[in-house]
Amino acid sequence: MRTFAEGLATRVPFELPQRILRQHLDDFVLVEDEAIKEAIKLHLQHTHNLVEGAGAASLAAALQLKERLAGKKVVLVVSGGNLALEKLKLLL
């Protein structure tokens, strides 16, 4: 699977994580690579911290759902700073 968020790429999902996710998730949001790239740039601009594609996926999803999330308390897990210099150059 080719994606800018390499940390999320998998060809075959593992059974145990899938079972846990099905039990505890209310929703699942798919985001495009372009949205992830934009989230990386926004995160860097506003926090001065670098985040890799997989880490920025939650921000990309929240931005996609901003109207639905308006007025609510929202917590995002944003982790991973392993963005290759070549990929960072593409974003800037």
Short mmCIF file of the C-alpha atoms (twelve columns), coordinates in Angstrom:
data_MODEL
# 
_entry.id   MODEL 
# 
loop_
_atom_site.group_PDB 
_atom_site.id 
_atom_site.type_symbol 
_atom_site.label_atom_id 
_atom_site.label_alt_id 
_atom_site.label_comp_id 
_atom_site.label_asym_id 
_atom_site.label_seq_id 
_atom_site.Cartn_x 
_atom_site.Cartn_y 
_atom_site.Cartn_z 
_atom_site.pdbx_PDB_model_num 
ATOM 1  C CA . MET A 1  0.000   0.000   0.000  1 
ATOM 2  C CA . ARG A 2  1.459   3.371   -1.014 1 
ATOM 3  C CA . THR A 3  0.713   6.254   1.301  1 
ATOM 4  C CA . PHE A 4  2.430   9.303   2.725  1 
ATOM 5  C CA . ALA A 5  1.534   7.925   6.176  1 
ATOM 6  C CA . GLU A 6  3.817   4.902   6.046  1 
ATOM 7  C CA . GLY A 7  3.212   4.086   9.709  1 
ATOM 8  C CA . LEU A 8  -0.436  3.330   8.908  1 
ATOM 9  C CA . ALA A 9  0.215   1.199   5.834  1 
ATOM 10 C CA . THR A 10 -0.550  -2.491  6.094  1 
ATOM 11 C CA . ARG A 11 -1.439  -5.088  3.502  1 
ATOM 12 C CA . VAL A 12 -3.140  -7.474  5.916  1 
ATOM 13 C CA . PRO A 13 -4.769  -6.289  9.162  1 
ATOM 14 C CA . PHE A 14 -3.909  -8.271  12.270 1 
ATOM 15 C CA . GLU A 15 -6.832  -10.063 13.913 1 
ATOM 16 C CA . LEU A 16 -6.332  -8.916  17.526 1 
ATOM 17 C CA . PRO A 17 -6.141  -5.155  16.831 1 
ATOM 18 C CA . GLN A 18 -9.093  -5.421  14.457 1 
ATOM 19 C CA . ARG A 19 -11.179 -7.164  17.115 1 
ATOM 20 C CA . ILE A 20 -10.290 -4.519  19.720 1 
ATOM 21 C CA . LEU A 21 -11.073 -1.682  17.312 1 
ATOM 22 C CA . ARG A 22 -14.460 -3.162  16.387 1 
ATOM 23 C CA . GLN A 23 -15.391 -3.356  20.083 1 
ATOM 24 C CA . HIS A 24 -14.383 0.184   21.006 1 
ATOM 25 C CA . LEU A 25 -14.659 2.475   17.983 1 
ATOM 26 C CA . ASP A 26 -17.822 4.384   17.222 1 
ATOM 27 C CA . ASP A 27 -16.534 5.644   13.894 1 
ATOM 28 C CA . PHE A 28 -13.588 5.339   11.560 1 
ATOM 29 C CA . VAL A 29 -12.485 8.195   9.303  1 
ATOM 30 C CA . LEU A 30 -10.524 7.795   6.092  1 
ATOM 31 C CA . VAL A 31 -8.311  10.689  5.045  1 
ATOM 32 C CA . GLU A 32 -6.477  11.345  1.805  1 
ATOM 33 C CA . ASP A 33 -2.712  11.804  1.629  1 
ATOM 34 C CA . GLU A 34 -3.167  15.464  0.696  1 
ATOM 35 C CA . ALA A 35 -5.116  16.054  3.926  1 
ATOM 36 C CA . ILE A 36 -2.339  14.378  5.916  1 
ATOM 37 C CA . LYS A 37 0.283   16.550  4.227  1 
ATOM 38 C CA . GLU A 38 -1.714  19.670  5.055  1 
ATOM 39 C CA . ALA A 39 -2.091  18.507  8.667  1 
ATOM 40 C CA . ILE A 40 1.685   18.059  8.957  1 
ATOM 41 C CA . LYS A 41 2.222   21.621  7.746  1 
ATOM 42 C CA . LEU A 42 -0.454  23.052  10.052 1 
ATOM 43 C CA . HIS A 43 0.921   21.159  13.036 1 
ATOM 44 C CA . LEU A 44 4.445   22.415  12.339 1 
ATOM 45 C CA . GLN A 45 3.231   25.973  11.805 1 
ATOM 46 C CA . HIS A 46 1.146   26.162  14.985 1 
ATOM 47 C CA . THR A 47 3.140   24.008  17.429 1 
ATOM 48 C CA . HIS A 48 6.678   24.203  16.014 1 
ATOM 49 C CA . ASN A 49 6.854   20.404  16.313 1 
ATOM 50 C CA . LEU A 50 7.452   17.995  13.475 1 
ATOM 51 C CA . VAL A 51 5.088   15.056  13.117 1 
ATOM 52 C CA . GLU A 52 5.162   12.199  10.625 1 
ATOM 53 C CA . GLY A 53 2.260   11.273  8.360  1 
ATOM 54 C CA . ALA A 54 0.807   8.595   10.624 1 
ATOM 55 C CA . GLY A 55 0.891   10.981  13.567 1 
ATOM 56 C CA . ALA A 56 -0.814  13.739  11.592 1 
ATOM 57 C CA . ALA A 57 -3.662  11.494  10.435 1 
ATOM 58 C CA . SER A 58 -5.727  12.250  13.540 1 
ATOM 59 C CA . LEU A 59 -5.427  15.997  12.923 1 
ATOM 60 C CA . ALA A 60 -6.335  15.486  9.266  1 
ATOM 61 C CA . ALA A 61 -9.445  13.562  10.330 1 
ATOM 62 C CA . ALA A 62 -10.436 16.209  12.885 1 
ATOM 63 C CA . LEU A 63 -10.085 18.942  10.276 1 
ATOM 64 C CA . GLN A 64 -12.261 16.890  7.946  1 
ATOM 65 C CA . LEU A 65 -14.909 16.683  10.687 1 
ATOM 66 C CA . LYS A 66 -14.498 20.208  12.077 1 
ATOM 67 C CA . GLU A 67 -18.181 21.141  11.721 1 
ATOM 68 C CA . ARG A 68 -19.282 17.971  13.502 1 
ATOM 69 C CA . LEU A 69 -16.704 18.545  16.250 1 
ATOM 70 C CA . ALA A 70 -17.399 22.264  16.725 1 
ATOM 71 C CA . GLY A 71 -18.130 23.125  20.355 1 
ATOM 72 C CA . LYS A 72 -16.991 19.723  21.630 1 
ATOM 73 C CA . LYS A 73 -13.930 18.770  23.633 1 
ATOM 74 C CA . VAL A 74 -11.628 16.906  21.288 1 
ATOM 75 C CA . VAL A 75 -8.448  14.998  22.109 1 
ATOM 76 C CA . LEU A 76 -6.076  13.899  19.364 1 
ATOM 77 C CA . VAL A 77 -3.158  11.512  19.600 1 
ATOM 78 C CA . VAL A 78 -0.366  13.083  17.566 1 
ATOM 79 C CA . SER A 79 2.836   11.066  17.765 1 
ATOM 80 C CA . GLY A 80 5.888   10.167  15.765 1 
ATOM 81 C CA . GLY A 81 8.484   12.559  14.442 1 
ATOM 82 C CA . ASN A 82 10.107  10.208  11.955 1 
ATOM 83 C CA . LEU A 83 9.445   12.289  8.864  1 
ATOM 84 C CA . ALA A 84 12.251  11.828  6.351  1 
ATOM 85 C CA . LEU A 85 13.978  15.014  5.238  1 
ATOM 86 C CA . GLU A 86 13.052  14.264  1.616  1 
ATOM 87 C CA . LYS A 87 9.359   14.131  2.531  1 
ATOM 88 C CA . LEU A 88 9.597   17.317  4.572  1 
ATOM 89 C CA . LYS A 89 11.170  19.095  1.598  1 
ATOM 90 C CA . LEU A 90 8.197   18.046  -0.544 1 
ATOM 91 C CA . LEU A 91 5.827   19.726  1.908  1 
ATOM 92 C CA . LEU A 92 7.632   23.044  2.220  1 
# 
